[in-house]
């Protein structure tokens, strides 16, 4: 099988596992760096490989607008396009469309919206998004869903959840149709070339005008329901009964609701979903949320926070966030975080990184982004080691106590 998930160890509800994909295994729990436009901002794929990043995320909405999903497919798919040979996941654009308040109209057929790039009118349907994500060629693709603010009352949350389930049915039907269509095209192409005696001079797969075929993909559904436990359970039950999925997404969190509400919904979802498949918490990436998510059975995370905060001068450390632009770091020879194994901390001082920021040098943005992504990747490695040692509960409590107490005091 192209996809699989094996749980190697547990401690409470936290699990250490391996998610198998066509482009390699992902040891979980894991943080996926966000490469929205086929690039993790300011970082080279070699940087990500060096820090141990295993799987990254790109966005169907943004890549559809530019350079165009058809262009990406013609150039060999996302892996070849961005020179990343590890697993990739693409979000469907549901959250991006949700964020276009005032520029989009949601109806049962899909969503009409205007491009944030040039204002051109666009339309996303479940079927169309499946074609876009197929063109991009990521290993895991997400369903097109209807996202509402996290604190939404029950009525709009139910409407969005039920529509997401209906859209999932349409996504699955189109996903299967495309798969069978490509299988038939390959069969017809092989038969045609066999009749010609194989590929001779002037007859290559490229010469046949067939667009390069993406590798196998897995479609993940998304559990919705806002902060309403019964809606989350209904969503999970409907999804589980629809198909034998390779994994599950948990969406509609970290979109305005309070953190205790998010953690409560993770408790609900953990009980409602099968335990033999990976769970992906979408758009969540602050350190404390990763630890709390692992505690509640989450395996995969993604978020733009590490690079976005890095571009604004904030660094993650074991003692909370550090604002490198503060005057007190002007002569500080220590690394961003003593003991950190990232390339930024191994080579440069806080004083130097602060100098880069106050001088508007691009290298400063890159170094903090590199450190922050490394911090989250390493955090999940440490969580896995604690699970393997059956010490996750004690480790996580100690880690959170240190991180949150120092964050509140603002200690460097």
N, C-alpha and C positions, 0 to 999 in steps of 0.2 A: 504494500500500500504506500502511496505517496505521502499520506499524512497519518500520524498516530500520536498517542500521548500515553506515557508511562509514568506512574507515580512511584518514586523510589523510596520516599520516606515521608512521614507526617509527624507533626507535633501539635496536638490540638487540631484545629482546622487548617493550619498552615501546612503546605505540601511542597516537597522538592520533587520535580519531575523533569521529563524530557519531551519536548514537542518536536516531532519529526516532520520535516517539510522537504519538498524536492530540492531545495538549495541548502540543505544541511539541518542539523539538529539545533534546537534552542533549549538550553538548560534553564529551568524555571525555579523560582520566580525570576523575572527578567524585566528590565526597563528598556523600551524601544525608543531610541532617539527619533525625533520628528524631522523628516526631510520633506517638508510640504511640497516644494517645487523641485523634487528630485535632488535636493541638497540639504544637508543639515547645516544651517547657516554658519558660515565661516570655517567649517571643518571639512577636511578631505576624507574620503573613504578610508585611506590609510590610517588617519588619526583614530577613526572609530574602531578599526580592526586592532590597532595597537592597544587600545584601552579595554578590549574584550567585549565590545558591543557585538551582539549576535544577530539582531533583527532590527530593521528600521521601518519607519512608516512614511508613506507619501500620500498626497491627497488628490482624489479624482477630480474634484471641483476645480482646483487651481490648475492642474495639468491639462484638463479639458480646455480651459480658457487659453493657456499658453504653455507649451508650444502647440498643443492639440494632441489628444490621445492617439489620433491616426498617425501623426508624425512620430510619436514615440514607438508605436508598433512597427512602422516602416523601418525604423532605425534599430530594430531588434528587441524592443521591449525595455522596461525600466532597468533591469539588471545591466544590460549592455549599455544603455543610454547614460547611466550615472556611474558605471564602472564599479558596481557593488555586486559581489558574487554570493552574498549571504541572503537569507530570507528577507522578504519585503511584504508588508501589509499595506493595502490602500484603504483609506476611509472613503465612504461613498459620497461625501459632500453634504450629508444631511445637516450636520452642525453648521457648516458654512452658510447654507441656505437659510437656516434658522436665524443666523446672526444678521442677515440682510433685512432687518426690520424696516418696513416702509418701501422696500424694493422688491418684494415678492408676494405672490398670492398662492395659497395652498388650496388645492381642490383634490378630489378623489383621483383624478387622472394623473396628477403629479403637481409640480410646482413651477409656476411662471416667475421669472425673476429677471433682473437686469444685471449684466456683468459689472462687477466693481472696477474692472479694468477700463472698459470703453463705453459702458452704458448700453451695450447691445442687448436686445431681448433674447432670452434663453428659456428653455423648457427642460426640466428634468423629470423623467418618469422612472419607475422601477426598472422597466425594460431597457430604457436608454442608458441608465447608470450601469447596468450589467454589461452592456456593450462597451461602454467607456472603460470599465475596470478590466474587461477581458482584453481590450486593446493594450492597456498598460502592462498587463502580464505579471502582476504581483502574485506571490504564493497564496496569500490570504486576502480575500476581498470581503468588504462589509456590505450588508444589505442597505438599501435606501430607506431611511426611516424618517419619522416626523418627530422633531425635537421641540419641546416647549421649555420655558424657564423652570428651574428646579423647584421653585416655591409655588408652582401653579396649583390652583384649586382642583378638586377632584374632577369636575366636569371636563375642562380642557385637557387634563392629564389623561382621562379615560379616552377621549376622542383621539388624541395623538397615539396612545398605546394601541387601540384597536385598529386605527389606520395603519400603523406600522406593521401589525400582524397581516393585514390584508396586502400591504405592499410586499411583505416578505414572501407571501404565496406567489405573487407575480414575479418577484426576483428569482425565486427558485425555478419557476417554469421557464423563464428566459435563460437562466444559467444552464439548465439541462438541455434546452433547445440548441443553444450555441455549442455545447459540448458534442451533441449528436451531429450537428451540422458539420463541425470540423472533422469529426471521425469519418463521416461520409465523404467529405472532400479529400481527406487523405487516402481513403480507399480508392476513390475514383482516380486520383492522381497517380497512385501506385500502379493501378491497372493500365492506365494510359501509357505510362512510361515503360511498363513491362512489354506492352505491345510494340513499342518503338525499339525494344532491345536495350532498354536502360538509358542512362544519360550519356549521350555522346557529345561530340564537339558542338557547341552552341546550344546544348540542351542541359541546363542545370536547374535545380529547384528555383533559383532566382528567375531564370528565363521563362519559367512557367507562369509568371505573374501572380504566383500565390504569395500572399503576405506571410512573413515568418510566423510560425505557429507558436503561441505562448506555451509554457510548460503547464502541467496540471495545476489547478487552483482549488482552494477550499472556500466555500461561501459560509461566512459566520452570520447568524442572526443576532439581533440586538434586543435585549430585554429593556422595556421601557415601563413607565408607570409613575414617574415623578417620585414624590416622597410619600406615596400612599401604599402601604404594605400589601393590601388586597389586590391592588392593580398590578403590582410587581409579580405577585403569585399567579394571577390570571395570565399575564404576559408570558411568564416562564412556562406555564402549563400548555398554553396554546402553541408555543414554539417547539417544545419538546415533542408534542404529539404530531407535529407536521412532517418531520424528517429526522434522519439519523445524522446529526451535524458533527463536523470534526471539532468544533469548539463554539464558544458562546461569547458574545459581546454584552457588556453591561453599559448602557448609555443613559444620557439624560441626568448625569450627576456632575458635580463641580460646575454647575451652570446657574449659580445664584443661591442655592440652598445652604443652610448652616452645616458645618462639618458633622455634628452629631446626627443630623438627619441622613447625611450620606452614609455614615457608618451603619446606621440602623438599616438602611436599604440593602447594604452589602450583607448584613446578617440574614435578611429575608431571602435574598437571592442565593446565598450559599446553601440554604436549606432546600430551595426549590429546583436547583439545577443538578444534573448528573455529576457525580464526583470523578468520573473517569474521562472527562474532557476538560481542556484548558478553558479558563475564564479570563477574559480580557476586559479590564476596567478602562473605559475610553476617556482620554483627555485628563487624566489625573496623574500628577507628577511631582508634587511637593514631597520632600522627604518623609515627613510625619504621616502623610496620607499613604505612601507606599508601604510603610511598616504596618499601619493599621489595616491596609488592604490585604497584605499577606496573612495577617492574623485571622482574616475572615475568608480565606480560601481563594484569593485572587492570584493568578499566575503571571499575567502580562499587564504592563502599564505603558502609557505613552503620554507625553505632554510637551508643549513648547516652552514651559517654564525655565528649564536650565539655560537654554540659549537666549531667551528673551530677557531673563534677569541678568545674565552675563553681559548682554549688550548695554544694560543700564547700570553696571557697576556693582552688582550684588553677587556674592559667592556663597555657596553652601559650605558649611563646615560642621564638624561634630558638635560644635558649641553654638549652633544657630547660624543665621545669616550674617555675613560681613559686608559692610559697605566700603569698598576699597577707595572711594573718593574722600573719605574722612581725613582731615588734616593730620590726625595722630599717626597715620601710616606713612608720612612723608619720609621718615628715616628708618622705617621698620625693615630690618634685614631678614625677617622670618619669611618662609613661604606662605602662600595663602592659607594652607592648613598643614601644620607640621605632621609628618608621617604619611601624607598623601603621596601616592605613587604616580600621579599624573605628570605629563611632560611639563606643564606650567610650573607646578610646585617643585619639580626636580631641578629646574634651571633658573627660576626668576624669584625675586623678592617682592614683598608687598610694596615696598617703596618704588620699585621699577614699574610694577603694574599700575600703581596709582599715577606715576608720572605719565604713562601712556594714556590713561584716561583724561587727565587734566590737559594733556597736549592734543587730544582728539586724534590719537594714533590708532589705526585700525587693529594693530597687533593686540592692543588691550582688550578689545571686544573678543578677539579670537581666543586669547588665553583664558579669559573667564568662562567663555562658552565651553571650551575644552575641559576645564576643571569641573564645571558643574555637571556636564554629561558624564564624565568619568566618575564623579561622586555618586551619582544615582546608579550607574552600572555596578560599581563596587559595592554599594549598599545592598543591592539585591544578591550579590555573591555572598556577602556576609550573612544575609538572612538565610540563604540556602545552607550555608555551613552550620548555622545554628539549628536549623531544622534537622539536618543530618545527625547532629549531635544530640537531638532531642532536648535542646536547651533554648528553643525559640522564645518561649514565654518569658523566661528570666532575661534573656538577651534583649528582647524588644522593650520590656519595661525599663531596663536600665538605659537603653539607647534613647528612648523617648524622654525619660526624665532629664537626662543631660541636655539633649537638643532643645527641648521646650523651655527648660528653666533658664538656659543661657540666652535663648531667643528673647525671652521677656525682659531680661536685664540689659540686653544689648551689648553684652560683653564681647570683645573681639576674640 
